[in-house]
């Protein structure tokens, strides 16, 4: 099968013919129908993700059709499914409490084991998978990936965003746009922050109430002025110090900061304005992924048309285009996300 393999950091992925994956006893082999290209993949490509080593096949935002099922599998040949990027064990205390995204024994295709930048991918522990709703395109399903699901859990499972509250979103990539769309669906008033005018315009067209160009400085002050005292909830979607501090500092007293952007490599340890946290009695939440049991309810919300996340998908690309998409993350990116739907070239 064809796969895009990381052979050296910061260099084009190698398009190779590799062996077909072996079907796990407790899982399935999927024919990959679509796979999103995420900033987390970029962290591995540049060598800053501690788990991603040369030889890795990336790709963790995927959906596919079951072509082989193990004897203990939940799904059957022919099922079309979507996968969370964290495959939880289902039996540890975290899983039993419903917090599968904090499982102590995670399987991570695309980071540690072969991922879905390939024609086929093995998925162990297929009890984590969810059926792809009828009528939902594979490109849209893959675009949900870790972005929409993580954003949904950040807003509802962590920050408990309420209708009428101000939500500030720092960074308008896939996570940021997801927070904008879902925040508005929850009845929040949304402010977006970015350094790319085209992305700010795009966010305003999707319903953001205000947009702040961070190139001008004074981001937190601008948000406090627009909101009449500060945001109730602020989401950091990049994982870098300047936006993390802006997110904390833009909050009103008793506000909630949610760290969604991945602090890894040189940003794993940051200097944070803890005085702002202390003086304003702020709450800081970390979030990563979403428990698998929450997938069906989110998918049904989207499939029913109550939430339209299609504006997230900017372009469908081929497997050979993944390197160029990863390289684009080296600088400011264009609006929307890219999804691999052609694995033949």
C-alpha angles and dihedrals in degrees: 000000000000119000138167106236128195106230100160133009116259093011131107114282113252114244103218144165106244135173120281112258120259114243113247117232090236097037150036145256113238131203097225111238096179139350128194123227109228138186087244087063087053091054088058094043093056092046099249098111105089094213100049114089133173110283092044123134104214131202122108104170103078148138128190151154120271110244097167132021129197123232092259096041123131096210131057137222110285097030115130111217144174123220134215111224091237113067103198125204094233095217109067120097092261092053093044089053091054097255098115091155088070095047112152092220107045128174112210118190109196094031109047104002129034114297138199104281080106142074092257135022134191115229117194121195093031091182083089093064127096129208115258107244117247110265096019111124118234089235092057092044092052090045088059086059113125092330107069093030094049091046092050092051091045092055100037107021098040115018096029091217112206132207112269095025123124114248120195117199118197108202125019102219121116095302093043095049089046090053090049094051095042094041091056090047088056091052099255126143106239132210119186129204127200143134097232114084092203091057092048090051090048091052092049089052088054092055109275109155094215139005128209122203104217092199088078093059126224093084096156093046091050092052093048089052095048093048097041096242109003142299120297091216128020126189122202108205104175108054099229131123100244095055094039091056092043089052092052095042095049093062126104119230111297090017124152124234117198119199106210100146111090114249102204138143111002092002096051090099116042137178103242131191096243091167088069089051091049099043096046097039091237127180119224119203129188120202136180124177124326132272108265094233089068094059100086094053093049092045091050090050090055096040091052090057095243089121123031111205096162092106087071092072109082101166144357114225142181127256089254089058095061094091092056091048091051091048090053089066088068087082140013109318133217121255119285134016136279124236127194110231101152113068096167097080 
